C-alpha cells in the first residue's frame, strides 16, 4: 500500500511558507482566484531559482505537494520536507513510488506541484519533460500554469544565493486547462501531443505574466 503524503502536513507547510515568504520578501500575487477551490489540480511552475517552490507554497490559495528531487531529502531537511507533505522523486529513473504517491494526491482531490522543466534553468518552459503530461492525462486533473518572476533579478547582499530581502517577487497564476484531447488515451503519441499542448499554454502564460508585471 503506497503511503499518500499528508494533506495536513502540506497545510502546515503552506502556513510556514506564508510567514517566511511574506516576512523575507514582498510577493505580489496575481490570478490566485483562478485556482479551482476544490478537486485535483496540478500547478506547472517555471523554475529559475531555489525559492520558486517555497514561494508558490507560501502564496498559493491551497496547500501544495511538490515533486522534489531526492537529493534535497538529506538529514533534517529531508525529514522536514516529508513532514510537510512533499514528494521525493528520483529524476534519473522511473520512480514508481513517487508516481503512485503523486497520483494518490490527485485522487484525494489535492494539489500537485511540478517543475515541468525537470531542473532549475532559465525558467522559460523551453524544454518540458513528459511527466507533467502523464500526470495530467492519467488523472484528468486540470493544469494551472504558474509563473514566478523576479527571483533571479539580482543576488542579495547578505546571502548571494537568495533574492535581496524585501525585494518584490511576482507570482502569476493562469487559467486552468486540460492537457488531454478528451479521449482518455495514454499512448506515447497521446502524451507527446499533450506535452505540445502544455508547452504552448505555459509559454503563452509566461509571456502574458511578463506583460502584466512588466518583467
C-alpha positions as CSV (number, residue, x, y, z in Angstrom):
1,X,0.0,0.0,0.0
2,X,1.5,3.3,-1.1
3,X,1.5,5.9,1.6
4,X,0.0,9.2,0.4
5,X,1.6,12.4,1.6
6,X,-0.1,14.1,4.5
7,X,-2.7,16.8,3.4
8,X,-2.4,18.3,6.9
9,X,1.4,18.3,6.5
10,X,1.1,20.3,3.3
11,X,-1.2,22.8,5.1
12,X,1.4,23.2,7.8
13,X,4.0,23.8,5.0
14,X,1.7,26.4,3.5
15,X,1.4,28.3,6.8
16,X,5.2,28.2,7.3
17,X,5.6,29.4,3.7
18,X,3.2,32.3,4.3
19,X,5.3,33.5,7.2
20,X,8.7,33.1,5.6
21,X,7.8,34.4,2.1
22,X,5.9,37.5,3.3
23,X,8.4,38.0,6.1
24,X,11.5,37.9,3.9
25,X,10.3,39.3,0.6
26,X,7.3,41.2,-0.9
27,X,5.3,38.7,-3.0
28,X,2.8,40.2,-5.4
29,X,0.3,37.5,-6.3
30,X,-1.9,37.8,-9.4
31,X,-4.7,35.5,-10.5
32,X,-4.9,33.2,-7.5
33,X,-8.7,33.3,-7.9
34,X,-8.2,31.2,-11.0
35,X,-7.2,28.1,-9.0
36,X,-10.2,25.8,-8.6
37,X,-11.3,25.8,-4.9
38,X,-11.7,22.1,-4.7
39,X,-10.8,18.9,-6.6
40,X,-7.4,17.8,-8.0
41,X,-5.2,20.4,-9.6
42,X,-1.6,20.4,-11.0
43,X,0.5,23.5,-10.7
44,X,3.0,23.7,-13.5
45,X,5.7,26.1,-12.2
46,X,8.6,27.6,-14.0
47,X,11.9,27.0,-12.2
48,X,14.7,29.6,-12.3
49,X,15.6,29.8,-8.5
50,X,15.5,27.6,-5.4
51,X,12.9,29.8,-3.7
52,X,10.4,29.4,-6.5
53,X,8.9,26.3,-4.9
54,X,8.7,27.6,-1.4
55,X,7.3,30.9,-2.8
56,X,4.4,29.1,-4.5
57,X,3.8,27.0,-1.4
58,X,3.5,30.2,0.6
59,X,1.3,32.3,-1.6
60,X,-0.9,29.7,-3.3
61,X,-4.5,29.5,-2.1
62,X,-4.3,25.8,-1.5
63,X,-1.7,23.6,0.2
64,X,0.7,22.0,-2.3
65,X,2.5,18.7,-2.6
66,X,5.6,19.4,-4.8
67,X,7.6,16.7,-6.5
68,X,11.2,17.5,-5.3
69,X,14.4,15.8,-6.4
70,X,15.5,13.1,-3.9
71,X,18.9,14.9,-3.5
72,X,17.2,17.5,-1.3
73,X,15.9,14.9,1.1
74,X,19.0,14.8,3.3
75,X,19.1,14.8,7.1
76,X,16.8,17.2,9.0
77,X,15.7,18.9,5.7
78,X,14.6,15.6,4.3
79,X,12.5,14.8,7.4
80,X,11.0,18.3,7.3
81,X,10.1,18.1,3.6
82,X,8.4,14.7,4.2
83,X,6.6,16.1,7.3
84,X,5.1,18.9,5.3
85,X,3.8,16.5,2.6
86,X,6.4,17.0,-0.1
87,X,7.2,14.1,-2.5
88,X,10.7,12.7,-3.1
89,X,11.4,11.7,-6.7
90,X,14.4,10.1,-8.4
91,X,14.7,12.1,-11.6
92,X,17.1,9.6,-13.2
93,X,14.8,6.5,-13.3
94,X,11.1,5.6,-13.4
95,X,10.3,6.2,-9.8
96,X,7.1,4.2,-9.4
97,X,6.7,5.0,-5.7
98,X,6.8,8.8,-6.4
99,X,4.4,8.3,-9.3
100,X,1.9,6.3,-7.2
101,X,2.1,8.9,-4.4
102,X,1.6,11.8,-6.8
103,X,-1.4,10.1,-8.4
104,X,-2.7,9.4,-4.9
105,X,-2.5,13.2,-4.0
106,X,-4.7,13.9,-7.1
107,X,-7.1,11.0,-6.4
108,X,-7.6,12.5,-3.0
109,X,-8.5,15.9,-4.6
110,X,-5.2,17.5,-3.6
111,X,-2.8,19.9,-5.4
112,X,0.3,18.5,-7.0
113,X,3.2,20.9,-7.8
114,X,5.5,20.1,-10.7
115,X,8.5,21.9,-12.2
116,X,7.9,20.6,-15.8
117,X,11.4,21.6,-16.9
118,X,12.8,19.0,-14.6
119,X,15.7,21.0,-13.3
120,X,16.4,24.6,-12.5
121,X,17.2,26.6,-15.6
122,X,16.1,29.7,-17.5
123,X,12.6,29.3,-16.1
124,X,11.1,29.8,-19.6
125,X,9.3,26.4,-20.1
126,X,11.6,25.9,-23.2
127,X,12.1,22.2,-22.6
128,X,9.4,20.1,-20.9
129,X,9.7,16.6,-19.7
130,X,6.9,14.2,-20.2
131,X,6.0,13.7,-16.5
132,X,3.6,16.6,-16.4
133,X,1.6,15.3,-19.4
134,X,1.5,11.8,-17.9
135,X,0.0,13.0,-14.5
136,X,-2.5,15.3,-16.2
137,X,-3.7,12.8,-18.7
138,X,-3.7,9.9,-16.3
139,X,-5.6,11.8,-13.5
140,X,-7.7,14.1,-15.6
141,X,-6.7,17.0,-13.3
142,X,-6.6,20.5,-14.8
143,X,-3.2,22.2,-15.1
144,X,-2.8,25.7,-13.6
145,X,0.3,27.4,-15.1
146,X,2.3,29.4,-12.5
147,X,5.0,32.0,-13.4
148,X,7.4,33.1,-10.7
149,X,9.2,36.3,-11.8
150,X,11.8,38.4,-10.1
151,X,13.5,35.7,-8.1
152,X,16.7,35.8,-10.3
153,X,16.8,39.6,-11.0
154,X,19.8,40.1,-8.7
155,X,21.5,38.4,-5.8
156,X,21.0,39.5,-2.3
157,X,23.7,41.5,-0.5
158,X,23.7,39.3,2.7
159,X,23.1,35.9,1.1
160,X,24.1,35.8,-2.6
161,X,22.0,32.6,-3.2
162,X,18.8,34.4,-2.3
163,X,17.0,37.4,-3.8
164,X,17.5,40.6,-1.9
165,X,15.5,40.7,1.3
166,X,12.2,42.7,0.9
167,X,12.5,42.7,-2.9
168,X,9.4,42.0,-4.9
169,X,8.7,38.6,-6.4
170,X,5.7,38.2,-8.7
171,X,3.7,35.0,-8.8
172,X,1.1,34.8,-11.6
173,X,-1.5,32.1,-11.7
174,X,-3.1,31.3,-15.1
175,X,-6.4,29.8,-16.3
176,X,-6.7,26.1,-15.7
177,X,-6.7,23.9,-18.8
178,X,-6.9,20.2,-19.7
179,X,-3.9,18.6,-21.2
180,X,-5.6,15.7,-22.9
181,X,-7.7,15.7,-26.0
182,X,-10.7,14.3,-24.2
183,X,-10.2,10.7,-25.5
184,X,-8.6,9.5,-22.3
185,X,-5.8,7.9,-24.4
186,X,-2.5,7.4,-22.6
187,X,-0.4,6.2,-25.6
188,X,3.1,7.6,-26.2
189,X,1.6,9.6,-29.2
190,X,-1.2,11.0,-26.9
191,X,1.3,12.0,-24.3
192,X,3.6,13.7,-26.9
193,X,0.6,15.6,-28.2
194,X,-0.4,16.6,-24.7
195,X,3.2,17.8,-24.0
196,X,3.0,20.0,-27.1
197,X,-0.4,21.5,-26.0
198,X,1.0,22.1,-22.5
199,X,4.1,23.8,-23.8
200,X,2.1,26.2,-25.9
201,X,-0.2,27.1,-22.9
202,X,2.7,27.5,-20.5
203,X,4.7,29.6,-22.9
204,X,1.7,31.9,-23.6
205,X,1.1,32.2,-19.9
206,X,4.7,33.2,-19.2
207,X,4.6,35.9,-21.9
208,X,1.3,37.2,-20.5
209,X,2.7,37.2,-17.0
210,X,5.7,39.2,-18.2
211,X,3.4,41.8,-19.8
212,X,1.3,42.0,-16.7
213,X,4.2,42.5,-14.3
214,X,6.5,44.5,-16.6
215,X,9.3,42.0,-16.1
